[in-house]
Amino acid sequence: MQAKIPTITKTVNLTEDTDPNDLLGRPHGYTSATILFDETVLSADDTDACDTTDPGVDCGATIEVFASAADAEQRAKYIDSVTSGLGGLFTEYDTVSGTALLRAAGAMKPSEAATYKKAFLEVAGQ
């Protein structure tokens, strides 16, 4: 992804100690997750929210990988059900490909999110 999207400044692989959702390695949780820090999403005020000790999708994007495609789909549906009633503050762009879920920050412009989706699907072989 970083090779396809030059605005990604760094990536951080989550561990069970840094996973803000506490889903890494748990039943129906993800088997791995990576935070993609994107300079177009971050501003001077957002840097504290993206500290590597407490990373999240608001840093740019997250890729969560699950043991099954059903678990990835279930997670995407859960996120949509939680965020759909909260208005623009908590939106995100989600794309599932097989066992992987791309979660792009709602702070992105739609065109930026489309670039993420395209790159994600290319990396995933679709």
N, C-alpha and C positions, 0 to 999 in steps of 0.2 A: 504494500500500500504506500509506503513512504517513497518508493521509487516512482510511483505514478502520481502522487500528490505532493508537490514541492512545498506546500504550506505546512506540512507535518514537520514539526521541528524536533520531536523526539517521541519515542515509544517506551512504555513501561509495562512489563509483564507483572500482573498481580500475583500475590502470594496469599495464603490464607491469613496472614497477618495484615496485609494491605488491602484486602478486598472489602470495599465499603458496603457490599450487599451481603456478605457472609454466605455466599452460595458456592464458592470454589470447593470442589471435591465433595459436596453434600449430595444426597439423593436428589435427582432431577435438577441439580445445579449444574453449573458449567465445569468442564474439565480444565479449561484454561481461559484466561481473559487478558487482553492487552488494551491499555489506554493509548490513544493517539492524540498527542498534543498538537493543536493546530493554531498557528499564529493569527489566522483570520477570526477565530472565535475569542481568543484571549485579548484582554485589554489590561492596562495597568491595574485596574480594580479587581480583575479576575485571577491574578496570579496566586493569591493566597488559597483560593478554592482549588487550585490545581497543584498543590504541594504533593510531591510523590508519596508522602506518608498518608494522604487522604485523597487519592485521585478519583475522578468520576467522568461520566459522559460529558459534563459541562466543560471539560478541558478541550474538547473537539469531537472525539468519537471513542467508542469502545467496541471491540470485537470479542464476543463471548462464544466459546465453542463448547458444545454439549455432546453427551454420549450418543444421543439419538436426534434425528430430525424432529420427532414429535416433541421432545423437550425444548428444542429451539423455538418451534412454533408456539408452544404453550407459553414460554417466557415472553415472546413478542405480543401475544394476545393479552397477557397479564399487564404488561407495561401500557399497552393501548387502553385497557380498561381503567387503569389508574389515572393516566394522564389526560384522557379525553374529556373529562369533566372539569379540569383545572384551568382551562384557558391557555393563552399563549405563553405564560411563564414557564410551564413545565412540559412543553411539547418536545418531541424529538422525532427524527426520521429513522424508522426501523426497516431493515431488509433482512430476510432470512434466505440463506442458501445452504441447503443440506443441513448439516449439524451446526452451522455457524450463524450468528446473529450480529449484524452491524447496527450499532446504535449511534447515530450522528446527532450532535447537539441541535436543539431547536433554535439556537441563536444563529445558526448558519442561514444564509440566504438559500432559497429553494434551488438556485442554480449550483451553489456549492454542494448542497446535499446530493444533487443529481450526479455531480462529479464523483463523490464518494461512492454512491451506489454503483455507478458504472465501473469504477476501479475495483470495488469489492467483488462484483460479479465476474469480472475478468480474472481476478486472482483466484476465485473459486472455480474457474473453468466453465463459466456459463456464458 
